Amino acid sequence: MLNPPVSTLVANDAASISAWRLFLAFSKIAMTGFGGVMPFAYRALVEQYRWLTAEEFARYLALSQVLPGPTICNVALMIGKRYAGIPGALAAMAGLIIAPFLLVIALGVAYQRFGKLAVVQDALTGMTAVAAGLVLSTAIKMAMSLFGKNAQSAEPDKNRLFNSRISLQAALMALAFAGLALLKFRLIIVFVLLALPGSVAAYFLKEKNE
């Protein structure tokens, strides 16, 4: 399992991120993640706890999406393993599953009884719209953070490299969106077609301008 270097945001606090703390954090993420956990995970891990930078979160997310299993579960396992080893991975996964499992059983029973009521149907429609907005806002935040990072690191004598990176990233984002949303390709196909060529292009772009 991958273990990237500990984020500089938490380099001095990494030892305090115990398995118990991971369990509580992912329990909170799971219990507040109505309509989709990922936006709440981004807010908690990047903005609230600051255990990851936005770029690190994007890397974990990209890797998790091409691995078998639910994306958020893969993210939880990798982050738990990173900070507290195998116990941390198990704790993060347990926090993500136990409370929602019990809640879903209770809600399932309630839905069977009241699901056909108009007020319940209207509420579910509203939740769907909110969930879509949360996912969109998370995607925009990640993109802005990525471009902002490059802008802050660009020096006057490297403007050409900066502009080339922005163009490459924007092109890859547009192609990924078109492949998934418009052409309805499977995620693994889009990843294979774009990830490796994009990585190679970014590498040679950097080498060419250094």
C-alpha positions in Angstrom: 0.0 0.0 0.0 1.3 3.4 -0.9 2.7 5.7 1.8 3.4 9.1 0.5 5.6 11.4 2.6 3.7 12.9 5.5 2.2 16.3 4.6 4.1 19.3 5.9 0.8 20.5 7.4 0.9 17.7 9.9 4.6 16.8 10.0 4.9 17.8 13.6 1.5 16.3 14.6 1.6 13.0 12.7 2.4 10.9 15.8 -0.8 12.1 17.5 -3.0 10.7 14.7 -3.8 7.5 16.5 -6.1 4.7 15.4 -8.7 5.9 17.8 -8.5 9.4 16.4 -8.9 8.0 12.9 -11.9 6.0 13.9 -13.6 9.1 15.4 -12.7 11.2 12.3 -14.1 8.8 9.8 -17.1 8.1 11.9 -17.9 11.8 11.8 -17.3 11.9 8.1 -19.6 8.9 7.5 -22.4 10.2 9.7 -22.4 13.7 8.2 -21.9 12.6 4.6 -25.6 12.5 3.5 -25.9 12.4 -0.3 -22.2 11.4 -0.7 -19.3 11.1 1.6 -16.5 12.5 -0.6 -17.2 16.2 -0.2 -17.4 15.8 3.6 -14.2 13.8 3.5 -12.4 16.6 1.6 -13.6 19.2 4.0 -12.6 17.2 7.1 -9.3 15.8 5.9 -8.0 18.9 4.0 -9.7 21.9 5.6 -10.6 20.9 9.1 -8.0 18.4 10.4 -5.4 19.4 7.8 -4.1 15.8 7.6 -3.7 16.2 3.8 -3.0 18.9 1.3 -5.5 19.3 -1.5 -3.0 17.9 -3.9 -2.5 14.8 -1.7 -6.2 14.3 -1.4 -6.5 14.4 -5.2 -3.8 11.8 -5.6 -5.5 9.5 -3.1 -8.8 10.0 -4.8 -7.4 9.3 -8.2 -5.7 6.1 -7.0 -8.8 4.9 -5.1 -11.1 5.3 -8.1 -9.2 2.8 -10.1 -8.9 0.2 -7.3 -11.6 -2.4 -6.6 -14.1 -1.4 -4.0 -15.8 1.8 -2.9 -13.7 4.9 -3.5 -14.1 6.3 0.0 -13.2 3.0 1.6 -10.0 2.9 -0.3 -9.2 6.4 0.7 -9.9 5.5 4.4 -7.6 2.5 4.2 -4.7 4.4 2.7 -4.9 7.3 5.1 -5.3 5.0 8.1 -2.3 3.0 7.0 -0.3 6.1 6.4 -0.7 7.5 9.9 -1.2 4.5 12.2 -0.3 1.4 10.2 -2.6 -1.6 9.9 -4.5 -0.7 13.1 -5.1 2.7 11.7 -6.4 1.3 8.4 -8.8 -1.0 10.2 -9.9 1.8 12.6 -10.6 4.2 9.7 -12.6 1.5 7.9 -14.5 0.6 11.0 -15.4 4.3 11.6 -16.6 4.6 8.1 -18.8 1.5 8.2 -20.2 0.7 11.7 -22.4 3.8 12.5 -23.7 4.2 8.9 -24.5 0.4 8.8 -26.7 0.7 11.8 -28.3 3.9 10.6 -29.0 2.5 7.1 -30.8 -0.5 8.6 -33.0 1.8 10.7 -33.7 4.1 7.7 -34.4 1.1 5.5 -37.1 0.0 7.9 -38.6 3.5 8.0 -38.5 3.9 4.2 -40.4 0.6 3.7 -43.1 2.0 5.9 -43.1 5.7 4.8 -41.3 5.8 1.5 -44.4 6.3 -0.6 -45.4 9.4 1.2 -45.2 12.6 -1.0 -43.2 14.5 1.6 -40.6 11.7 1.7 -40.3 11.7 -2.1 -39.9 15.5 -2.1 -37.2 15.3 0.5 -35.3 12.7 -1.4 -35.5 14.9 -4.6 -34.0 17.8 -2.7 -31.3 15.7 -1.2 -30.3 14.5 -4.6 -29.8 18.1 -5.8 -27.8 19.0 -2.7 -25.6 16.0 -3.2 -24.9 16.9 -6.8 -24.0 20.5 -5.7 -21.6 19.2 -3.0 -19.8 16.9 -5.4 -19.4 19.8 -7.9 -18.1 22.2 -5.3 -15.5 19.6 -4.2 -14.3 19.2 -7.8 -14.0 22.9 -8.2 -12.1 23.3 -4.9 -9.6 20.6 -6.0 -9.1 22.2 -9.4 -8.6 25.7 -7.9 -6.2 24.4 -5.4 -4.2 22.6 -8.1 -4.0 25.6 -10.3 -3.4 27.9 -7.4 -0.4 25.8 -6.2 1.2 26.0 -9.6 0.6 29.8 -9.8 2.3 30.3 -6.4 5.3 28.2 -7.4 5.7 29.8 -10.8 8.7 32.2 -11.0 9.0 35.0 -13.6 11.6 33.0 -15.6 9.4 30.0 -15.7 6.2 31.5 -17.0 6.3 29.3 -20.1 6.5 26.1 -18.0 3.7 27.4 -15.8 1.4 28.2 -18.8 2.2 24.8 -20.3 1.3 23.0 -17.1 -2.0 24.8 -16.8 -2.8 24.0 -20.4 -2.0 20.4 -19.9 -4.0 20.1 -16.7 -7.0 21.9 -18.2 -6.9 19.6 -21.3 -6.8 16.5 -19.2 -9.7 17.7 -17.0 -11.8 18.5 -20.1 -11.0 15.1 -21.7 -11.8 13.2 -18.6 -15.1 15.1 -18.2 -16.0 14.4 -21.8 -15.2 10.8 -21.6 -17.2 10.1 -18.4 -20.1 12.6 -18.7 -20.6 12.9 -22.4 -19.3 9.7 -24.0 -20.2 7.5 -21.1 -17.0 5.6 -21.1 -16.1 3.4 -18.1 -13.9 5.0 -15.5 -11.1 2.5 -16.0 -11.0 3.2 -19.8 -10.8 7.0 -19.2 -8.0 6.4 -16.7 -6.0 4.2 -18.9 -6.4 6.5 -21.9 -5.5 9.7 -20.0 -3.4 8.9 -16.9 -0.3 7.4 -18.4 -0.1 9.7 -21.4 -0.8 12.7 -19.1 2.0 11.6 -16.7 4.5 11.1 -19.5 3.6 14.5 -21.0 4.0 16.2 -17.6 7.4 14.6 -17.1 8.8 15.5 -20.5 7.3 19.0 -20.1 9.2 19.5 -16.9 12.4 18.1 -18.3 12.2 20.3 -21.4 11.9 23.5 -19.4 14.5 22.8 -16.8 
